[in-house]
Amino acid sequence: MGLQRELAILAMKATPLPGKKNFLAEAGVATPVPTVRGAIGAVAHEPFLAFDTKRLMDLLVAFTIGDFRGRAGCSDYFNPHSPWYNVFYGAYGIRSYKRDGSPWGFTRDGRPDLDEMLEIPRLDYNFLTAGELGCPASKMCFEVLDVRQGREGPWHVADVGCVIPSGLHRVEDADAPDLTYYAVFGVPEEDYLLGRESYEPVRMRGRMYFRPVAERLTLVWGGLCPDTPEGQRLMATIVDAMTPLYAGG
């Protein structure tokens, strides 16, 4: 096991960091994240409170990423030749502070509010991921291209096509990155940037399953993968692995 990969696994398992709490676990809400082939085999649990998100909600992100291949000093998250390019999968927990008391992603009368729900990946990919990796505001390009809504048992479902800012970047292009993120992802390989710009826009497609699970608390699970044949095969594998763990609840 390479030292950088070992550091990444230790860093993910060490979350939440001291002084922060997993409010989903405290509420008795499980967020199982299975390991599919090609994943790193560790899960991080990162809480972002309302003072961090600057929104009327706390956010808990339980996620895993692609593994470190061969002698690479970084996760396949940074590898543009891999179906794991910019891929997260796992779960969100959202604790709402909306004045009407409704859970995040829902109206007061219980109908899904998809625009509100899509604020979560917009925040995550623009600010909590690319932004923390040093992406300047001018390249924070998250945009929803199309959405298909549905229902599977108790879960509302959104199949979303979008553009995100890639996390792949030259370190010298980073605008004040959070260096602790390099402990999880590693430092991008220079070869991955040949013919590419830092924080390039990337087309992705993913699926969100969401529903209220307690007062003011929404649970979301799913993932986002490249909008390519290989990426969507990975997306199907992720959904197939996660569905038995969440379908009953």
N, C-alpha and C positions, 0 to 999 in steps of 0.2 A: 504494500500500500504506500503510495507516494505521500510525502510529508504534507504537501498542500491539500491533498484529498483528506488526509487524516485530520488536519486542522479544520477543514470545512465541516466534517461530520461532528467533531467536538463542538464547534461553534454553534451548529444547528441544535444539537442536543442540549446545549447550555441555556437555551431560551425557554421561558422569558428571563431576561436578565434580572439581577437583584433589584428590588424596588418596584418591579412591574409584576402584574398579576394576569393570569389567564382567566378572564371573567366567565368564559364559557365553561371551563372545568369547574369553577366555583359554583356555577348554576346547575351542575350535573349534566351538562350537554356534551356528549362525546363527539369528537371530530376525527374519526379514523382515516388515515391516509395510507393506503396500501402501496407497497413497492412494486412497480411494474418493471419489466426488463428495460434496462437503460437508465433507471433512476439511481440516485446516489445511495438510497437506503437509509436516510435520516430525515427527520421532520423538524422544522422550526416552528415555533409558536411566538409570533411577534404582536404585542399589543400596541395600538396607537390610540391614545386618549383624545377626547374632544379638543383639548388644548393643542394637540399635535395636528389633528386633521383640519382644525378650524371649521368644523361642521358640527351639527347638532347630533353627534353620535360618537361612540367609542367603537374602534374596529380591532378585531383580533384576526390575524392572518396565520393560518396553519398551512404550511406548504412544503413541498419538496421540489427538487430540480434534477436536471440531467447529471449523470456521473462525470468523472474526470477520466478521459480515455487515454490509455497508454501512458505516454510520458508528458501529456499535456498538463500545463500548470494551471488549468482553469476548467470549470464545468463546461459541458456541452451547451449550457445556456448561452455562451458566447460564440458557439461554433455555427457559422452561417451555412455550413455544408451538412448539418445534422437536423433531423426532425425535432430535436430538442431545443432548437434555436429560440431563445426568449420564452421558453415554456415554464410555467408554473402549473401545478395542480394541487388541489387540497380543498380547504374550506375557509369561509369567512364567518365570523360572528359579529353581528352589528347590534349594539345597544343604543337605542334611540332616546334622544332628549327632546323630541318634537313636542311642542306645546299642547297639541291635541291628544297626546298619549299614544299615538299609533306607532306600530313597529316600522322600522326603516324599510322602504320599498313597498309600503302599503298605505292606502288612504284610510281615513277615519272609519269608513264603512266596510273596510276589509278587502277592497279591490286592490289588485297589484298595481303599483305605480312604477312602470318600467323605466321611465326617465330617471326617477330617483334611484332605483336600483343600479342603473348603469353609471351613476356617479361613483360607485365603489371601484370598478376597474379603471375608470378615468383617473381617479385619485391615485390608485395603486401604481399604474404603469407610468403616468406622467411624473408624479412626485415621490412616491414611496419607493420606487425602484429606479427608474432612469434618473430622476432628480437626485436621489441619494448617491447615485454613481457619478454625479457631476454633470448631468445633462443640463445645458442652459435652457432658459424659458423659451427661447426662440425655436427650439427643436422638440418641445413637448407637444407632440402631434396627435395624441389619441383622438380618434374619430370613429364613430359608429357608422358603418356602411349599410348594413341591413340587419333586421331582426325578425326572427320567426318565434312567435309565442305559442305555448301549449300548456298542457297539464298532464302529469303522470302521477296518478294516485293523489296523495296529499301535497305533492310538489308542483309549484308553478315552474315552468321551464322557459328559458330564453336561449335560442340558438343565435349567436351573434357573430357577424362578420365585421371586422374593424381593422384600423391601422394603428399601430403603436410605435413609440420611439424605441428602437433597439437599445439594449444595455451595452452592446458592443461598442468599444471606444478606445482611442489612443489615450493613454494615461495623461499625456501632456495637454489633451483637449478637455480634460475634466475640470469643471468649475467647482472647486471646493468639495470633492467627494467625501462621503463618510467612509473612512478607511476600514471600519469594521465590516463593511460589505465585502471587501476583498477577502476577508477571512472565510466567508461563505462561498463566494463565486470564484475565487482566485483572480489573477490578473490576466486580462485578455491576451491571447497569443498574437504576436505581431502579424503572423501569416494570415490570420483570419481577417485582417483589415486590408489586404491587397485589393485595390480597386474599389474600396468602400470608404464611406465617410463615417465618422463617429456618430452614434445615435441615429443611424439611418431609419427612415420609416419602413415598417415591415407589415405586410398583410397577414392577418391572423384570423382564425375562426375557432370559436369555442362554445361551451354550453354551461349555463348557470341553472342550478336547481335551487329554489328558495322557498321558504315558508316561515311563518312565525312559530317559535317553539316555546315561548314564555312571554310574560308581560314585557312589552317594549324590546323584545329580543328576537332577531331574525337569524336563521342559520342558512348559509349558502354553501353549496359544494359543486365541484366541477373543475374545469381547466380551460386553457387556451393554448392552441398549437398553431404552427404555420399553416397558412391556407394553401397547402401543396398536397399532392397525393400521399406522400410519406407522412407529413404532419397530421393529416386527417386520419390516417390509419392509427397513428399513435393516439390521437384523440379518442377514437373508438375503443382502443385498448384500455385507456384510462377510465372511460365511462363504464365499460364492462366490469372493470375491477372494483369500482367504487359503488356501483348500483346495489349489489347485495348487502353492503354495509349500511346503506341509508334507506333502501326501499321500504323497509318496514316502519320507518319513523316519519 
